[in-house]
Amino acid sequence: MKTYLVTGGCGFIGSNFIYYMFRKYRDIRIVNVDCLTYAGNLENLSKFNHDDRYIFVKADICDSNAIENIFKKYDIDYVIHFAAESHVDRSISGPVIFTQTNVLGTAIMLNAARKAWKGKSDKKYLQVSTDEVYGALTNDPKTFFTEKTPLDPHSPYSSSKAGADLLVKAYIDTYNFPANITRCSNNYGPFQYPEKLIPKIFDCCCNLKEIPVYGDGLQIRDWLYVDDHCKAIDMVLHNAKAGEIYNIGGHNEKTNMEIVKSIIDYVRSEINPKCSEELITHVTDRLGHDRRYAIDPKKIEKDLGWRPETKFEDGIIKTLEWYKNNQQWLENLSKRK
Ligand SMILES: NC(=O)c1ccc[n+]([C@@H]2O[C@H](COP(=O)([O-])OP(=O)(O)OC[C@H]3O[C@@H](n4cnc5c(N)ncnc54)[C@H](O)[C@@H]3O)[C@@H](O)[C@H]2O)c1
């Protein structure tokens, strides 16, 4: 039985990944390490509380003793490193914790894995990174980020993720460490903390609160349904050559305003007929707000046969239905700071 160490499994993508893996594989064990910051929610995974294949360890990835002990206690075959501070706005108002968690935390994960895996084969470490490390594109629809695009991060968040990526690269180049890096676009789906665009706007729409839209709202993001992302991670982990980097994108470029309008339409027809575009309030744009991100996923399509399966029109309805059916979850998390 293979053992997967998932960091940050109580966050948005980590929770979805753990569901995905248990749906796909019967005979695996998952150790979920999370220190439960405001973004971590243990209850996301309560379904597995009595499942022998699931182990939760409350620990900080910056605590090297705790992380090394996990490697000693469990014979870890794979690491999927999600744990991070992940919100750009928070990185602008308080950047230091981003360097600590995202850079130092990654250094500690790499060091512990390398020590534990010395002389062993068939191990793999996967660093979950972001397209934001590449900086921003213009609105020219023919331009995309490829794996060869130079790193040019703009926010404290993306800089800390780029720093972590460079550490992983250094481990690959120096120690022949068996790692991959994946860089994905904006994910959407169940369990996303309500500071992020889709659950936040959904909450405003349901409760007829002002809908804050940064600047003109014409910033473009490439939206990836979270299960498509989980499938890509699974494929890279098991099928990719160590040392390779893969971009993962959904072929779904949308402006923030298009996303906002699609949520308003859904809530007006399904939940609250009073919801309308009149709730939209343009607020001062985020400092250094990147204009457009768009991924060219040709490499992962060609090497591993991965393709995004969820059309945005279907994925957004599935997502909004999930929030509609889990409004208590949303309300509980919205109260956190
Ligand atoms: N959400 C996206 O659209 C997106 C896009 C690109 C890349 N990513 C990357 O994917 C990963 C997961 O993102 P997410 O949206 O699920 O994040 P999230 O903020 O929802 O979850 C982060 C999780 O990490 C945990 N965590 C934070 N600091 C920790 C620490 N010091 N020790 C242990 N656990 C800690 C939190 O408790 C939380 O459970 C991140 O590395 C992020 O940079 C996310």
The ligand as a Tripos MOL2 file, in Angstrom:
@<TRIPOS>MOLECULE
LIG
   44    48     1     0     0
SMALL
NO_CHARGES

@<TRIPOS>ATOM
      1 N1         -6.6430   28.2300   -5.3280 N.am      1 LIG1
      2 C1         -6.0950   28.4740   -6.5160 C.2       1 LIG1
      3 O1         -6.7760   28.9150   -7.4400 O.2       1 LIG1
      4 C2         -4.6310   28.1950   -6.7330 C.ar      1 LIG1
      5 C3         -4.0780   28.4990   -7.9990 C.ar      1 LIG1
      6 C4         -2.7420   28.2180   -8.2120 C.ar      1 LIG1
      7 C5         -1.9740   27.6290   -7.2330 C.ar      1 LIG1
      8 N2         -2.5100   27.3630   -6.0150 N.ar      1 LIG1
      9 C6         -1.6590   26.7410   -4.9770 C.3       1 LIG1
     10 O2         -2.2980   25.5620   -4.5490 O.3       1 LIG1
     11 C7         -2.0250   25.3340   -3.1620 C.3       1 LIG1
     12 C8         -3.3200   25.1580   -2.4060 C.3       1 LIG1
     13 O3         -4.1020   26.3240   -2.5880 O.3       1 LIG1
     14 P1         -5.5290   26.4810   -1.8730 P.3       1 LIG1
     15 O4         -6.3020   27.4550   -2.6660 O.co2     1 LIG1
     16 O5         -6.0730   25.1440   -1.5920 O.co2     1 LIG1
     17 O6         -5.0750   27.1620   -0.5110 O.3       1 LIG1
     18 P2         -5.9030   27.3720    0.8430 P.3       1 LIG1
     19 O7         -5.4840   28.7130    1.3570 O.co2     1 LIG1
     20 O8         -7.3440   27.0980    0.6430 O.co2     1 LIG1
     21 O9         -5.3530   26.2270    1.8120 O.3       1 LIG1
     22 C9         -4.0620   26.2480    2.3680 C.3       1 LIG1
     23 C10        -3.9880   25.1570    3.4260 C.3       1 LIG1
     24 O10        -2.6380   25.1310    3.9200 O.3       1 LIG1
     25 C11        -2.6730   25.0950    5.3380 C.3       1 LIG1
     26 N3         -1.4550   25.7530    5.8430 N.ar      1 LIG1
     27 C12        -1.1020   27.0600    5.6940 C.ar      1 LIG1
     28 N4          0.0670   27.2840    6.3220 N.ar      1 LIG1
     29 C13         0.4810   26.1010    6.8510 C.ar      1 LIG1
     30 C14         1.6110   25.6970    7.6030 C.ar      1 LIG1
     31 N5          2.5490   26.5680    7.9520 N.pl3     1 LIG1
     32 N6          1.7080   24.3940    7.9790 N.ar      1 LIG1
     33 C15         0.7340   23.5010    7.6550 C.ar      1 LIG1
     34 N7         -0.3630   23.8280    6.9500 N.ar      1 LIG1
     35 C16        -0.4980   25.1080    6.5560 C.ar      1 LIG1
     36 C17        -3.9370   25.8710    5.7220 C.3       1 LIG1
     37 O11        -4.3880   25.5500    7.0320 O.3       1 LIG1
     38 C18        -4.9050   25.4140    4.6260 C.3       1 LIG1
     39 O12        -5.5540   24.2170    4.9980 O.3       1 LIG1
     40 C19        -1.1900   26.5240   -2.6950 C.3       1 LIG1
     41 O13         0.1550   26.1400   -2.6830 O.3       1 LIG1
     42 C20        -1.4590   27.5900   -3.7420 C.3       1 LIG1
     43 O14        -0.3520   28.4480   -3.8720 O.3       1 LIG1
     44 C21        -3.8300   27.6430   -5.7350 C.ar      1 LIG1
@<TRIPOS>BOND
     1     1     2 1
     2     2     3 2
     3     2     4 1
     4     4     5 ar
     5     4    44 ar
     6     5     6 ar
     7     6     7 ar
     8     7     8 ar
     9     8     9 1
    10     8    44 ar
    11     9    10 1
    12     9    42 1
    13    10    11 1
    14    11    12 1
    15    11    40 1
    16    12    13 1
    17    13    14 1
    18    14    15 2
    19    14    16 1
    20    14    17 1
    21    17    18 1
    22    18    19 2
    23    18    20 1
    24    18    21 1
    25    21    22 1
    26    22    23 1
    27    23    24 1
    28    23    38 1
    29    24    25 1
    30    25    26 1
    31    25    36 1
    32    26    27 ar
    33    26    35 ar
    34    27    28 ar
    35    28    29 ar
    36    29    30 ar
    37    29    35 ar
    38    30    31 1
    39    30    32 ar
    40    32    33 ar
    41    33    34 ar
    42    34    35 ar
    43    36    37 1
    44    36    38 1
    45    38    39 1
    46    40    41 1
    47    40    42 1
    48    42    43 1
@<TRIPOS>SUBSTRUCTURE
     1 LIG1         1 GROUP 0 **** ****
